[in-house]
Amino acid sequence: SDQGGMADVYNRTGTVYNLRGEYALALENFLAASKIRRALNQTTELASVIENIGIVYFRQGDYQAALAYFNESLEVYTQQNNLA
């Protein structure tokens, strides 16, 4: 869908910002992607985006927030039986 495509764009853009150390912009894009994934009920893709949000927090040294997002991502993956 067009919305799913936009979520992909936000997720990929967030990844670029994260790699560049532009964490606020990375989070903005990942949160936009997660909002779309939730609205479309695309749980497997949502788990990946949530994991990416955790990676942003990890790279900033906010390990508590990172752990919360990693645990949420794991829970979604587990519910989908899609552990990669």
Salt bridges, closest charged atoms under 4 A:
ASP8 OD1 - ARG37 NH2 2.46
GLU22 OE2 - ARG20 NH2 2.92
GLU72 OE2 - ARG38 NH2 3.24
